[in-house]
Amino acid sequence: MFQQYKFLSLERNMSDTSVKISVLPNGPLVVKGDFELSDADGKTWDLSGKPAVYLCRCGASQNRPFCDGGHKGAGFQCSATPAS
């Protein structure tokens, strides 16, 4: 039996600006650029005036999907790098 998952979506507005997503070692994803972040039901977060957001990768944040630094206390370790 397959389990159904709800996912957050990150959509880029079609414009001349780009979106950059960076993986911080042992920390969050940093998203910079012109984008919209919505939950599985299509509700969006107000990100106006924010040049970047930090998204939790460890699951320890009390403010998910955003990082609150909980990865430090949780001992989260992940140094993801592209395959050679």
Protein Blocks (a to p, Z undefined) as FASTA:
>chain_A
ZZddddddddddddfbdcdddddehiacddedjdddddfkopacdfehiabdcddfklpa
ckbcbdehlmmmnopacdddddZZ
